[in-house]
Amino acid sequence: MKRKLALLCIMIMGMVITFGLTGCSGNGTEKLVSEGNTGKSEPGNKTHLIFLRNGTESDKKAYWNKMIERFQKENPDIEIEYQESPTGDDFETKLNVGFASGTAPDIINFTMASMGTRVPLGQYASLDEYVKDWEGTKDFMENALNLGKINGVTYGIPVFPDPRILIYNKELFEKAGLDPETPPTTWDELLDYHKKLVKKDGDTVVQTGFAMPTSGSSMQHYFSIFMEENGVKNLVDEDDNTILCNTPEAIEAAEFMKQIKDAGIISWDCSNGEQNPFGTGLAAMTIGTDQDFKKWEASGLKGKIAMAAPLKNTKQATFCGMSFMFMSGETEKKDAVWKFIEYVSNAENMWTRYEDLGTTPVRKSLENKFVAADPKNNAIIFDSINCGTGSPKVAYANSVYNIINDSMERIMYEVDTPENVLNAAAKSIQEEVDNQ
């Protein structure tokens, strides 16, 4: 209750600050609705929907404008006003102002991480009444749909998957006497390959096997991957708020990461992907996205690098982010909103998303077509989504990220043992849970 009241206060303060700035100058946050347009439908007129997207990338803007144009031709009684806002504080503020002032968008394309905060506030509507008889429910990848649920209730329909994939340099494998067509599949193999690929000039590591960061805002992603490969559900169990980051299996995962570090790595900060030594040929393996893979291919590694299936210790797992289509909890035009969400989620338009943006389709009926388009890589991407887990969908998620990022840095720099550090992290996270 305390957390909910605090969040509501923050939203109202954001509205006051934003409107105050707008009144003083022309540089305030953009309005959620156009001048003279309340977003409400008048009797006999078209149903007007506002669609707000997280991000301002030009290629995605072109895709959404195409989808909207096609949808409106097939549904002339519905018009969609497209809006977008930069990722980060700008987008959060825009949403907060909308919900606080009663001008929230009807349709929202945003991240999985937002669910932990906005679902408890009623800002995302349940979609259960629509998905129960929807053909897509049986055709979507089960794991992708599950990522859009909290306590079994569906709030988001997946649009843009973002799985983490094991990527390796075949050329460096060959030079080390390793089979370039046989990447590691287990922790033991990863550590063995890593040690064989490390090169030193005196005490200085000049080439590493596995690119393991020692600091940065994504350390929690690396840790969650390894602990889930060791059988742990997530950093926190979002169903009952049980802290899992200091279970024996999680501690073992952190100790394994420390073994990799001790065998020889090139230190880097994962807040800046450009620091990853894999991109400059100084690391033979790393974890990255499919977009990272394309970027590295374009920068001179084409033909030298390949993707590999997620590793396993007790089970195969990886991290998979996702953005979703959400229905506003305040919209009065639910059927029209669902019609648009359903439209962009059908198989034809999902394939258009792949052709236009390279986005992996998450329908089972498109798997064979997707794999045939790039047999070497697309099967691995599809499998990575299938076994991927996202960040815990809890209201205190940002605190979890910060605590784990700091904890992993302390482990990497030997401030204390993994067990002591993670026990302290669990205590800090529990305090956040108790404050809910």
C-alpha positions in Angstrom: 0.0 0.0 0.0 2.8 2.4 0.9 4.5 1.7 -2.5 1.2 2.3 -4.4 0.6 5.6 -2.7 4.1 6.7 -3.4 3.8 5.8 -7.0 0.6 7.8 -7.3 2.3 10.8 -5.7 5.2 10.5 -8.1 2.8 10.5 -11.1 0.9 13.5 -9.8 4.1 15.4 -9.1 5.3 14.5 -12.6 2.2 16.0 -14.1 2.5 19.2 -12.1 6.2 19.6 -13.0 5.5 18.9 -16.6 2.6 21.2 -17.0 4.4 23.9 -15.0 7.4 23.7 -17.4 5.1 23.8 -20.4 3.4 27.0 -19.0 6.8 28.7 -18.6 8.3 27.8 -22.0 7.7 25.9 -25.2 10.1 23.1 -24.2 7.9 21.0 -21.9 6.9 17.4 -22.4 4.7 16.8 -25.4 0.9 16.5 -24.8 -0.5 13.0 -25.0 -3.4 14.2 -27.2 -3.5 16.6 -30.1 -4.9 20.1 -29.8 -8.6 20.0 -29.7 -8.7 16.2 -29.6 -9.7 14.5 -26.4 -9.3 11.0 -27.7 -13.1 10.3 -27.1 -15.5 9.1 -29.8 -18.5 11.1 -30.7 -21.8 9.3 -31.6 -21.7 8.5 -35.3 -18.0 9.3 -35.7 -15.0 7.0 -35.9 -13.6 5.5 -32.8 -10.4 7.4 -32.0 -7.5 5.5 -30.4 -4.2 6.9 -29.2 -1.2 4.5 -29.6 1.9 5.4 -27.7 5.2 3.6 -28.5 8.4 3.5 -26.4 11.3 4.6 -28.6 11.9 6.9 -31.6 13.8 4.6 -34.0 13.0 5.6 -37.6 12.6 2.1 -38.9 10.1 1.1 -36.2 8.2 4.3 -36.8 7.9 3.5 -40.5 6.7 -0.1 -39.6 4.1 1.2 -37.2 2.8 3.8 -39.7 2.5 1.0 -42.3 0.5 -1.2 -39.8 -1.8 1.7 -38.9 -2.4 2.6 -42.5 -3.3 -1.0 -43.4 -5.4 -1.5 -40.3 -7.5 1.7 -40.9 -8.2 0.6 -44.5 -9.6 -2.6 -43.2 -11.3 -0.9 -40.3 -12.6 2.4 -41.6 -14.6 3.0 -38.4 -11.4 3.2 -36.3 -8.7 5.8 -36.5 -5.4 5.6 -34.7 -3.3 8.5 -33.6 0.3 7.4 -33.4 2.7 8.9 -30.8 6.2 8.0 -29.6 8.6 9.1 -26.9 12.3 8.5 -26.2 13.0 5.5 -24.0 13.7 6.2 -20.4 12.5 9.0 -18.1 10.8 10.9 -21.0 8.5 7.9 -21.8 7.8 7.2 -18.1 6.9 10.8 -17.5 4.6 10.9 -20.5 2.8 7.8 -19.3 2.6 9.1 -15.7 1.1 12.4 -16.8 -1.4 10.7 -19.0 -2.7 8.4 -16.3 -2.7 11.2 -13.7 -4.6 13.6 -15.9 -7.1 11.1 -17.5 -5.5 11.4 -20.9 -3.7 8.1 -21.0 -3.2 6.4 -24.4 -5.5 3.6 -25.3 -2.7 1.3 -26.6 0.8 1.2 -25.2 3.9 -0.6 -26.6 6.3 -0.9 -23.7 8.7 -3.3 -21.9 8.1 -6.3 -19.7 9.9 -4.5 -16.9 7.0 -1.9 -16.7 4.5 -4.6 -15.8 5.6 -4.9 -12.2 4.8 -1.2 -11.5 1.9 -0.5 -13.8 -0.2 -3.7 -13.4 -0.7 -3.2 -9.6 -1.9 0.4 -10.3 -4.5 -0.9 -12.8 -2.8 0.9 -15.7 -2.7 -2.2 -17.9 -5.9 -4.1 -18.5 -6.3 -7.8 -18.3 -6.6 -9.4 -21.7 -7.9 -12.8 -20.5 -11.4 -12.2 -21.9 -9.9 -11.8 -25.4 -7.2 -14.4 -25.4 -9.4 -17.3 -24.0 -10.9 -17.9 -27.5 -8.2 -16.3 -29.6 -6.6 -18.5 -32.2 -3.2 -16.9 -31.4 -3.3 -18.4 -27.9 -2.5 -21.8 -29.3 -0.2 -20.6 -32.0 2.1 -18.3 -30.0 5.2 -19.7 -28.4 4.1 -20.7 -24.9 7.1 -19.1 -23.2 6.6 -15.8 -25.1 2.9 -15.6 -24.0 3.9 -16.5 -20.4 6.3 -13.6 -20.2 3.3 -11.3 -20.6 1.5 -12.7 -17.6 1.5 -12.0 -13.9 0.0 -14.7 -11.6 -1.5 -16.4 -14.6 -3.3 -13.3 -15.9 -2.4 -12.0 -19.4 -1.6 -8.3 -19.6 0.7 -8.1 -22.7 0.9 -9.6 -26.1 4.5 -10.0 -27.2 5.8 -8.0 -30.1 9.6 -7.5 -29.9 11.6 -10.4 -28.3 15.2 -9.6 -27.2 16.9 -12.9 -26.2 20.5 -13.2 -25.1 22.5 -15.6 -27.2 25.9 -17.3 -26.9 28.1 -15.9 -29.7 31.5 -17.2 -30.6 34.5 -16.4 -32.9 35.2 -19.5 -35.1 38.5 -18.1 -36.3 39.8 -17.8 -32.7 38.5 -21.3 -32.0 40.6 -22.7 -34.9 43.7 -20.9 -33.8 43.3 -22.5 -30.3 42.9 -26.0 -31.8 39.1 -26.1 -31.0 36.5 -27.3 -33.5 34.8 -24.1 -34.8 31.6 -26.1 -35.4 31.4 -27.4 -31.9 30.8 -24.6 -29.4 30.4 -25.3 -25.7 27.1 -26.6 -24.4 27.7 -26.9 -20.7 29.4 -24.9 -17.9 32.3 -27.4 -17.8 32.9 -27.0 -21.5 32.6 -23.2 -21.3 35.3 -23.0 -18.6 37.6 -25.5 -20.5 37.3 -23.5 -23.8 37.7 -20.3 -21.9 41.0 -21.4 -20.4 42.3 -22.7 -23.7 41.5 -19.3 -25.4 43.1 -17.0 -22.8 46.4 -15.4 -23.9 48.6 -13.3 -21.7 51.6 -10.9 -22.1 53.2 -11.4 -18.7 50.4 -10.9 -16.2 48.2 -8.9 -18.7 45.4 -10.7 -20.5 45.5 -9.7 -24.2 42.9 -12.2 -25.4 40.2 -13.8 -23.3 37.9 -16.8 -23.9 34.6 -15.7 -22.5 34.0 -11.9 -22.4 32.9 -11.5 -18.7 32.1 -8.0 -17.6 33.3 -6.9 -14.1 30.9 -3.9 -13.7 27.9 -2.2 -15.3 24.2 -2.0 -15.4 23.7 -5.4 -17.1 25.6 -7.5 -14.6 22.2 -8.7 -13.3 21.5 -10.2 -16.7 24.7 -12.2 -16.8 24.1 -13.5 -13.2 20.4 -14.4 -13.9 21.5 -16.4 -16.9 23.9 -18.5 -15.0 21.7 -19.0 -12.0 18.8 -20.0 -14.2 21.1 -22.5 -16.0 21.7 -23.9 -12.5 18.0 -24.4 -11.9 16.9 -21.2 -10.2 13.7 -19.6 -11.3 14.8 -16.0 -11.3 16.4 -13.4 -9.0 13.1 -13.1 -7.2 10.0 -15.3 -7.5 7.5 -12.8 -8.8 4.5 -15.0 -7.7 5.2 -14.8 -4.0 8.2 -12.4 -3.6 10.6 -15.2 -2.4 14.2 -14.0 -2.7 16.2 -16.5 -4.8 19.5 -14.7 -5.5 21.2 -16.3 -2.5 20.0 -19.9 -2.8 22.8 -22.5 -2.9 22.4 -22.8 -6.6 22.6 -19.1 -7.2 25.7 -18.8 -5.0 27.2 -21.7 -7.1 26.5 -19.7 -10.3 28.3 -16.6 -8.9 31.2 -18.8 -7.9 31.4 -20.2 -11.4 31.4 -16.7 -12.9 34.3 -15.9 -10.5 36.2 -18.9 -11.8 35.9 -17.5 -15.3 37.2 -14.2 -14.1 40.1 -15.7 -12.2 41.2 -17.8 -15.3 41.8 -14.5 -17.2 39.5 -11.9 -18.6 39.7 -8.4 -20.1 37.8 -6.2 -17.6 35.0 -4.1 -19.1 31.8 -2.2 -18.1 28.7 -3.8 -19.6 26.8 -0.4 -19.4 28.6 0.4 -22.6 28.4 -2.5 -25.1 31.2 -0.9 -27.2 33.6 -1.9 -24.5 32.9 -5.6 -25.0 36.3 -7.1 -26.2 34.4 -9.5 -28.5 33.6 -6.8 -30.9 37.3 -6.0 -31.5 38.4 -9.7 -31.8 40.0 -9.8 -28.3 37.4 -12.3 -26.9 36.3 -15.7 -28.4 32.9 -15.9 -26.8 30.3 -13.6 -25.3 26.6 -13.2 -24.6 24.8 -10.8 -26.9 21.5 -10.1 -28.8 20.8 -10.9 -32.4 21.2 -7.2 -33.1 24.7 -7.3 -31.5 25.5 -10.2 -33.8 24.5 -8.2 -36.9 26.4 -5.2 -35.7 29.6 -7.3 -35.2 29.2 -8.9 -38.6 28.9 -5.5 -40.2 32.0 -4.2 -38.4 34.4 -6.8 -39.9 33.6 -10.1 -38.3 31.3 -11.4 -41.0 32.0 -15.1 -41.7 34.1 -15.3 -38.6 31.4 -15.5 -35.9 28.5 -17.8 -35.2 25.6 -18.3 -32.7 25.3 -21.2 -30.3 22.5 -22.6 -28.3 22.1 -21.5 -24.7 24.3 -23.2 -22.2 23.1 -25.5 -19.4 24.3 -26.8 -16.1 21.2 -28.4 -14.7 18.9 -26.9 -17.4 19.2 -24.9 -20.6 18.3 -21.3 -20.0 19.0 -17.7 -21.0 17.7 -14.1 -20.5 15.0 -12.9 -22.8 13.6 -9.4 -22.7 10.4 -8.5 -24.5 8.2 -5.6 -25.4 4.4 -6.0 -25.5 1.2 -4.5 -26.7 -0.7 -3.3 -23.6 -4.3 -2.1 -23.4 -4.8 0.8 -21.1 -6.7 0.1 -17.9 -8.5 3.3 -18.4 -9.6 3.0 -22.0 -13.4 2.9 -22.7 -12.8 1.4 -26.1 -11.5 -2.0 -25.3 -12.9 -3.9 -28.3 -11.3 -1.5 -30.7 -8.0 -1.6 -28.9 -8.0 -5.4 -29.0 -8.9 -5.4 -32.7 -5.6 -3.5 -33.3 -3.5 -5.6 -31.0 -4.9 -8.8 -32.7 -4.3 -7.3 -36.1 -0.6 -6.6 -35.6 -0.2 -10.0 -33.9 -1.5 -12.1 -36.7 0.9 -14.3 -38.6 1.0 -12.2 -41.8 1.8 -9.0 -40.0 4.3 -10.7 -37.7 6.1 -11.9 -40.7 6.1 -8.4 -42.1 7.7 -7.3 -38.9 10.5 -9.8 -39.5 11.0 -8.6 -43.1 11.0 -4.9 -42.2 12.8 -5.0 -38.9 14.4 -8.5 -38.5 12.2 -9.2 -35.5 11.9 -12.9 -34.6 8.3 -14.1 -35.1 6.9 -15.8 -32.0 4.2 -17.9 -33.6 4.8 -21.6 -33.8 3.3 -21.7 -37.3 6.1 -19.4 -38.6 9.0 -21.4 -37.0 9.8 -23.4 -40.1 9.6 -20.4 -42.4 11.8 -18.4 -40.1 14.4 -21.1 -39.7 14.5 -21.7 -43.5 15.3 -18.0 -44.0 18.6 -18.4 -42.0 19.1 -22.0 -41.0 22.4 -21.4 -39.2 21.2 -18.7 -36.8 17.4 -18.5 -36.7 16.8 -21.9 -35.1 19.1 -20.8 -32.2 17.3 -17.5 -31.8 14.0 -19.2 -31.7 15.2 -21.7 -29.1 16.7 -18.9 -27.0 13.3 -17.2 -26.8 11.7 -20.6 -26.0 13.9 -21.1 -22.9 14.3 -17.4 -21.9 13.3 -15.8 -18.7 12.9 -12.0 -18.3 13.5 -9.8 -15.3 11.1 -10.4 -12.4 7.8 -8.4 -12.9 7.7 -6.8 -9.4 7.2 -3.2 -8.3 10.7 -3.1 -6.8 12.5 -4.5 -9.8 14.8 -1.4 -10.3 16.0 -1.9 -6.7 16.7 -5.6 -7.5 18.7 -4.6 -10.6 20.8 -2.0 -8.7 21.4 -4.3 -5.7 22.5 -7.3 -7.9 24.6 -5.1 -10.2 26.5 -3.7 -7.2 26.8 -7.2 -5.7 28.3 -8.8 -8.8 30.8 -6.0 -9.0 31.8 -6.7 -5.4 32.2 -10.4 -6.2 34.3 -9.7 -9.3 36.6 -7.4 -7.4 36.9 -9.7 -4.4 35.4 -7.3 -1.9 33.9 -10.4 -0.2 32.9 -14.0 -0.9 29.9 -14.7 -3.3 28.0 -16.2 -0.4 28.4 -13.2 1.9 27.7 -10.7 -0.9 24.6 -12.5 -2.0 23.3 -13.0 1.5 23.6 -9.2 2.0 21.9 -8.6 -1.3 19.0 -10.8 -0.3 18.6 -8.9 2.9 18.5 -5.6 1.0 15.9 -6.9 -1.4 13.8 -8.3 1.4 13.7 -4.7 2.9 12.3 -3.5 -0.5 9.7 -6.3 -0.4 8.7 -5.3 3.2 8.1 -1.7 2.1 5.5 -2.7 -0.5 
